Amino acid sequence: MIQSTSGDEAFVLLSNGNVVKVSTGELLPANPDILEGVDDLIQLSYLNEPSVLNNIQYRYSRDMIYSKAGPVLIAVNPFKAVPIYGNKFITAYRQKVMDSPHVYAIADTAYNEMMGDGVNQSIIISGESGAGKTETAKFAMQYLAALGGGSEGIEYEILQTNHILEAFGNAKTSRNDNSSRFGKLIEIHFSAFGKICGAKIQTFLLEKSRVVQLAAGERSYHIFYQLCAGAPSFLKERLNLKVANDYNYLNQSECLTIDGVDDAQNFHNLMEALDIVLIRKEDREQTFAMLAAVLWLGNISFQVIDNENHVEVIADEAVTTAAMLMGCSSDELMLALSTHKIQAGKDSIAKKLTLQQAIDSRDALAKFIYGSLFDWIVEQINKSLEVGKQCTGRSINILDIYGFESFKKNSFEQFCINYANERLQQHFNRHLFKLEQEEYELDGVDWTRVEFEDNEECLNLIEKKPLGVLSLLDEESNFPKATDLTFANKLKQHLGSNSCFKGERGRAFSIRHYAGEVPYDTNGFLEKNRDPLQTDIIQLLSSCTCQVLQLFASKMLKPSPKPAASSQPGALDTQKQSVGTKFKGQLFKLMHQLENTRPHFIRCIKPNSKQLPGIYEEDLVLQQFRCCGVLEIVRISRSGYPTRMRHQEFAGRYGVLLSEKQLSQDPLSISVAVLQQFNVLPEMYQVGYTKLYLRSGQLAALEDRRKQVLQAIIRLQKCFRGYQARSRFRELCNGVITLQSFARGENTRRRHASLGKSCSAVVPEIRDEQLREIICLQSAIRGWLVRKQLKMHKLKQSNPVNAKVKRRSGRKSSDMKDVPQEQVQALPTALAELQRRVLKAEATLGQKEEENAALREQLQQYDAKWLEYEAKMKSMEEMWQKQMASLQMSLAAARKSLASDNTPGEPGRLDASTSPHLYDSEDTMSMGSRTPGGSTPMKFLNIVPDAGSGRESNGSLTAVNHLTKEFEQRRQNFDDDAKALIEIKTTQPASTVHPDVELRKLKMRFETWKKDYKTRLREAKVRLNKLGQSEVEKTRRKWWEKISSRVQ
């Protein structure tokens, strides 16, 4: 804030409370308050470094860590958890509910462009160490996994690979607690439907020296500490694991833990990730055994045995455990670490190693095992994520590579890392500055060139042959007697004239990178570039029983077409390239792959060097902004045309918005016609020779309009397809119904014919059998009845009892004599049959009596209901008679009113509607009664309440006819009055009659009559409904009478 000014001087109050005196020429204009904290730096009225710093600080202090600088996303590391991630925000950006800058928005844009244009995309994340690149890459992967979630859960596997790669490839440094010590490119492949169908991970330049050598306050790779802290007891016993402090490779930096990090819990998370990524149990066990072997190798010590500093290995627990884990004998391991074989003709001579040589050999073995193990784990992950058959070649690449580094002492690793960042910066400059401005010039676009910081000279210093840093390094690495000092001298000799190179005293030199000048110490450059491994070590690994070690050795023993010269006797001569040359080749392959994609850049910013939330160091942030070229990006984006399309492509996409006549023109004319029709200002676009160039935001309106047109077309197509489908369905249903009726008829006729045949054959037999049984039963009953009556008659005639008894016995005997012997034998059987039939008849009779009793009870219930219904009908008839009497009186009054209203010369006092179309169709079927208010009588004929249904129906029809005639008459009257008023207004302007006033009065009378007329129509409808219900009640009454008569 400016406190005061005095001439050419001004006093400025800083944010820390200090007041400084500056020249007024150094003061820069500030933006208005309304632009404070804008999303995109392009929106700033005054573009300068203080404005950009202030805007980013304003947003950072409010946890708005994402901002835009044109097409580039700026992400400031908050060093704390910020609640702007998760499923809720993924859905919001997916549905375009939110449009503020975010890594989700970048991932969404890449996905939509890939699916829409079919062009592979890349998200390039850069920034210095500790700026939050790895976390940003994870959030981008999280969004893509949610957007393209497959059916087999492969998107979840991709996310879990982060846990594995971080454990094996990340470590704590002095500037970052979770620093990536390798570079990775993740290719996520998609199917034609936008679903993830596979992935592939490429890694670059793992920092193997961190396994054996640590700086103060730093840690080795996370996996070592996680294994020691979180391994279960049985695994610790099998691997003979100790605590981390017991291993020399881990305790040399005196930093074993990280604040706020639980290594044991992270180990459990790692185990879950290995399960999800489908790493086999056997492979996991071998992996942990190799990690433990590396730790125990670091504990192997040597003792000097002679004056020439030759050593031998001390046989202790470290040697025994390391040999056991590697699958070899202790003696073989001790011999390989303390000697190396020299081939002399056909004989080989074992030569003792000095102490430093033995230590280097041990460390080289540990680095080789860990580096090979890391590559092998990546191979296993890629097998699990292997691209399926659904892959269409569409992919999104996410690049997370180590950031620019500059420490007090910078060695070969920092040189390679900064070289990679130089190459990425060149790619960034090429796409955002070079290619864009070259395209403007070639296509004839009026353009003011924007100058930017080009790092091509620095890249030539590193890559150029034969006098580049890498070429000179390989040249020195091939000389056995070369040292780090001779290498430094050669650099100063050949590169001293380069503006990006600066020679220092001794073994040091400096390179002016795009991010600033970095001093390097050549100590260890040659050794790390050679990365030698003794032949004895390779032979030892190939003879081990451990399968992974045999696999690692076999790769080293593959013959090389161009073997490189070795600088040390006994070193393996099958290594193909030096580390620097190999890394250069990997970078060129990476750049070629990125050049075939459409890039999306994310610049991560580290707000402070203390890695604490809420602290904003302006000098540190400004340095990063200058390295990233933020101001240049904003300038070129503000004056540039980020949206560009070929004339044919633009016309084909937006020509649908024009008429058919305009579409007959050439693509250029169609494109210009679209822009003019939608009022796109001329300064917002330019027409090139082959393309149309538009400023930011101009395409959104066209896209919205195009979506509306396409949605309307889709809606029409949907309706037409629906109509076609319904028509076909109705035709199909009619045909099916016809076929079904034919089939059912045919089946019924066949069944009827079959039943008829069977019945015609069976019925006569059943009838004859029944007749025979009936005749037999009747004859037996008649005979029994006759005999019974005869006996009773004879008993009455005989007086003496004895005589009666004798006569009875005699009669019986005589009867028995008279009856034939066959009938006497058959009589008991016939009687039994008769008794059975009698019992059956009695049971049937009882059943019928029960049914009759139930029917009588139902009849009584029906009678009670009928009496109840009859009482209700009588009460309703009385009520109807009263209503009919009231209607008669109303009709009489209506006739009198009609006679008085229909006087000649007046159009009538009743209100009418303006048009016969203003009433409902159902109202035309109504009958009249009184209006709700009762003030306007209805005009109906007399309806006598006591008349029959026929007379009531005739009266109703008469009332309807009367309403129809009234409507026609009123309409004619109102039309005549309106025409008369119009004629007076046009032909007699001097008349005393005011046509407008009379017309308003006529309209008021018309509205009043219309309202009354509609009311009467509704009441007429109600009356008709009531008459219809009375007819139904009479029909029901007749039906009940018929039912009652039948029951009685």
Protein Blocks (a to p, Z undefined) as FASTA:
>chain_A
ZZbdchjbccdddfkopacdddfklpccdddfklgoiablklpmbacfklmmmmmmmmmm
nopabccehjaccdddehiacdfecjklmmmmmnomaccdcfklmmmmmmmmmmmnopac
ddddeddehilmmmmmmmmmmmmmmmmocfkopmmmmmmmmmmmmmmmgccdfkbcbbcf
bdcdddddddfkopafbdcdddehiafklmmoccehiacdfklmmmmmmgcfklmmmnop
acfklpmklmmnopabdehiafklmmmmmmmmmmmnopafklmmmmmmmmmmmmmmmmpc
cddfbfnopacddddfklmmmmmmnopafklmmmmmmgccddehjbccdddddfklmmmm
mmmmmmmmmmmmmmmmmmmmmmmmpccfkbgoiacdddddddddddfbdcfklmmmmmmm
mmmmmmmmmmmmmmmmmmmmmnopacdddddddfklmmmmmmpcckbfklmmmmmmmpmk
bcfklmmmmmmmmmmmpmkbccdehjbccdddfkbccdddfehklmmmnopadfklmmmm
mmpmblklmmmmmmmmpccfbdcddfbehiafkbfbdfklmmmmmmmmmmmmmmmpccdd
dddddfbfnopghiacfklmmmmmmmnommmmmmmmmmmcfbacdfklmmmmmmmmpcfk
lmmpcfklmmmmmmmmnopafklpccdfkbccddehklmmmmmmmmmmmmmmmmmmmmmm
mmmmmmmmmmmmmmmmmmmmmmmmmmmmmmmmmmmmmmmmmmmmmmmmmmmmmmmmmmmm
mmmmmmmmmmmmmmmmpmbfmlmmmmmmmmmmmmmmmpcfklmmmmmmmmmmmmmmmmmm
mmmmmmmmmmmmmmmmmmmmmmmmmmmmmmmmmmmmmmmmmmmmmmmmmmmmmmmmmmmm
mpghiabjbdcdfbfklpcfklmmpccdddfklmaccddddddfkbcfklmmmmmmmmmm
mmmmmmmmmmmmmmmmmmmmmmmmmmmmmbmbdfklmmmmmmmmmmmmmmmmmmmmmmmm
mmmmmmmmmmmmmmmmmmmmmmmmmmZZ
